[in-house]
Amino acid sequence: MAHRRGARRRPLRDTRRRRCGSARAGRGRRRSRGATVARGDRLRRARRGPGVDRGVRGPRHRPGVLLAVSGPGGPPRRGSRRAAAAWNGCGVIHDDDVRAVRTAANIVGVVSEYVQLRRVGRRWVGLCPFHPEKSPSFSVNEQDGLYYCFGCQAKGDVITFVRELEGVDFTGAVERLAGRAGVTLRYTDQVEGESRKRRSQLSDLVDRAATWYHERLLTAPEAGQARAYLRSRGLDKDEVLRFRIGWAPEGWDELARQLRVGDDLWRDSGLGTINRRGRQQDFFRGRVVFPIFDPQGAAIGFGGRLLPGSGDREDAGGRVSAPGAKYVNPTATPLYDKSRVLYGLNWAKADIVRAQEAVVCEGYTDVIGFFAAGVERAVATCGTALTEDHVRLLTRFAKRLLLAFDADGAGQAAAERFHQWERTYDLDVRVVVLPEGSDPDTLARSDPEALRRAVAEAVPFLKFRLGRIWSAADLSSVEGRARAAGAALEVLAAHPDPIVREQYLFEIAARARVDADVLRSQLAGRSRPTAAPSGRSRPDRSDPGAAPSHGPDDDPAWASLERRPPASRPRGVAPISAVELDALRVTAEDPAAATEWLDAVLFTAGPNRRAFEVLVEHGALGPAIERLAGGEGDDPADGTAEEHADAAAAEVLHRVAVEQSDATVEEVFLRLCQEITRRLLAERRDAARAAVDPLAGAAEVQTLSGWRATLIDDTLPLEARQEAGTALLTWLLSSDEPDR
């Protein structure tokens, strides 16, 4: 018997098919990375209405309380949260293996990775990792394999502990513990079992490379210059050992000759390439290397730093090339995706949970510097901007983010995204203000107390931006104060919360010596809705190997947050939502499969909705574009409104045709639902503020809020989030909302 909630049934074709037209052209099926429950069953239950206590969380349900949980000692009951989580689209683990993991994993050893425990009689006690406290109330019973907190009532077994603390699902927790205990897992899905085996082989290979690089740094005579460089940066041997820093020799195939693996495994690992002579060639050569690990501590890639003064090198073909970029980050592999990976999270997560905050910086040595100063909750992006995937990952552990990079480089679009993340994920985003001209790495060596103080005194992001305006302004003249007030209002208008705007408005009025009512009227003209997070950032414009810079246009910490509009845009084409673009891409790959989840009502932009309808109707990109562009070449000024709409939709599909996405239809469905609930809630709340009766529409807001809380909660079983999305879709199809 495997841990599985239920077998998948063929989705039902419902009224949505008639809205979208025939969609039988695509015959291939795209394998989902996420759980898929019976679509028709979800729709039938959703049609009973929002808020009905039948498995879809409406306004009466707190996220995460619907599914009954069995006792921690035995296997989960059918329908329990753990049973639902065990089937997460990544394979089903045999019951015997789950029991073996639970038996082999010593709960005291696992908990001790996060909590300092001391023995009191038969129990172990320490400070609870799930809530702040000064006196230990967290108790671990080693004999029974259970934990309990007398302060917050957190309880469970070793699998529950890993799930809750690391923000992973049941399968992920079992796999994490199995790797730690040396238990081999079996999956009921043979394809998935092979995929897991492949990932395990890749991770083992990267780990072997990390060990070899590390040993070269510690012992190889030719690594003397690298050791001297690290000492000059203030890194001692303890830090080198803790972070497993290594040295990649100059030879073009030294690692390849050491590991001796097949070409496919070599390429997929990201450790090297196959050169023109058909021979394996190392990716990192003549560099200090920093191993990168996933949150569970598995090696997934490397970042490399060229030594100062490195000269030209000769490759396997005898060609001489320049030494290359100072910093080189990993290539994309089955293990490594830079938009989802944070360097140092494997070491920092325990302190992040304890402090309920994470420090985000720019580079590997910045993280090491924070650790050296005693701030062991620092992580870094790897040659890319901070993305929504990064933010979503960090919110599993804490709700306060401290930005320790050049916040002066944040442009208006970047700031709006940060404010929107604050609202979407209930985040407190702050800025660590460092002394002029310093960075965390150098400050940690020269004045660690100053670095700790900067972290303790981090200021809210909006306050930081306004403070920069006042510090640069000439407040001695009327004109100077007026200019500063205008700049401050422009910054304030980007914030989505009217209460926050109102509070800061009084501060601006006092600083500029202007009546608050005058500023309020000007702010009303500037305020604008902000775009919801898309879940994916566009590729950053910076060279991933380039050294960090400090300008708004080329700083990798901000580059992909800027969303500059194109120089020109075809008539009728609005800025394209990233999630709607992904939805059109997955529809283009398999229209029939996409329409089992998607409907035109989920698209908010008219051209995108039209593009979806025609794409489903014609079953392929080519015929759809040909249909929409039928009037192309005519004078746009002479066209009808319908022709303009078709031209705009054709432009959207042209973009779909040249860009690819690795998203699945299930992922896109959830992201579309998240975007719609965000937009509808904002509209309802604005309407409520303007209404005579403040309670008008309160029930609808409560229902939408319940769905949204479920949709954005990554810790819930995927099936529960899909249930909420189905309920929302059914409600949209049965209401006049799409036509508003």
Number of C-alpha atoms within 10 A of each C-alpha: 8 17 24 21 21 13 9 11 12 12 17 14 12 12 10 18 18 10 13 21 16 18 24 15 14 18 13 11 12 13 9 14 15 16 19 18 21 16 20 17 15 23 20 14 19 25 16 14 16 24 21 16 15 13 16 28 29 26 21 13 19 12 21 16 11 17 16 15 15 16 11 18 15 10 17 20 16 17 17 17 23 26 26 26 26 26 25 22 18 20 23 24 24 17 17 14 18 24 14 16 25 22 14 15 21 17 23 21 13 16 19 13 11 19 19 13 20 13 11 9 7 9 15 18 22 20 21 25 23 19 15 14 14 8 10 14 16 25 22 26 16 15 11 11 19 20 24 18 21 12 16 14 12 17 17 19 20 27 27 21 21 23 19 18 18 22 20 21 26 26 25 20 22 28 20 20 23 20 16 16 16 11 17 11 21 19 18 15 14 12 12 16 18 12 14 17 14 15 17 15 14 24 20 16 20 26 19 16 23 25 15 17 23 24 15 19 24 18 11 13 10 14 21 14 13 21 22 12 15 16 13 10 14 17 19 13 13 9 15 19 12 10 16 18 26 28 28 28 21 17 16 21 20 15 23 21 12 11 14 10 13 10 16 10 15 22 18 18 26 23 23 21 20 15 13 10 9 9 12 25 25 22 21 27 22 22 23 26 27 24 26 30 24 19 21 20 14 19 22 26 28 27 23 26 22 20 17 11 7 13 11 10 17 14 14 15 9 8 8 11 11 10 16 14 14 17 21 23 22 24 18 14 16 13 21 20 15 22 21 18 23 25 27 25 26 17 23 21 27 20 20 25 24 20 17 20 22 27 24 27 27 26 22 25 17 23 25 24 27 26 20 18 19 14 21 23 24 29 30 26 23 28 26 25 26 27 26 20 18 20 20 17 19 24 21 18 23 18 19 20 25 23 25 24 25 22 21 13 20 21 18 15 18 18 22 25 23 25 22 22 19 20 16 16 15 12 18 18 21 22 25 28 20 19 12 6 7 11 18 29 24 18 21 24 17 13 12 20 14 16 27 18 13 18 21 11 13 19 19 16 21 22 14 17 19 21 14 12 17 18 10 9 17 15 18 9 10 13 12 14 21 17 16 23 25 17 15 23 23 17 21 26 21 23 24 20 14 11 10 12 20 14 10 17 21 17 13 23 18 12 14 25 14 16 12 17 12 10 18 17 10 15 20 11 9 14 18 12 13 16 15 21 23 20 16 17 20 15 12 19 16 21 17 19 19 17 16 20 14 15 17 19 16 18 26 28 31 29 25 24 26 22 15 9 8 7 5 6 12 11 13 16 19 14 11 13 19 18 23 22 22 26 28 30 28 22 25 23 20 22 29 22 20 26 22 20 19 26 20 21 17 21 25 16 16 17 24 27 20 21 28 29 21 24 27 30 20 21 24 19 24 14 14 22 23 13 16 23 18 13 15 15 7 9 8 15 9 9 14 10 12 9 17 23 21 25 27 25 27 27 23 22 26 14 14 20 15 8 11 13 12 8 16 19 28 22 19 23 23 22 22 24 24 23 22 21 22 19 16 16 18 15 12 17 15 11 14 17 12 10 12 9 9 12 11 14 14 13 12 15 21 16 20 23 18 23 29 26 22 27 25 18 18 16 19 20 23 25 20 25 25 25 25 27 28 28 25 28 24 22 16 15 17 11 10 9 11 13 7 4
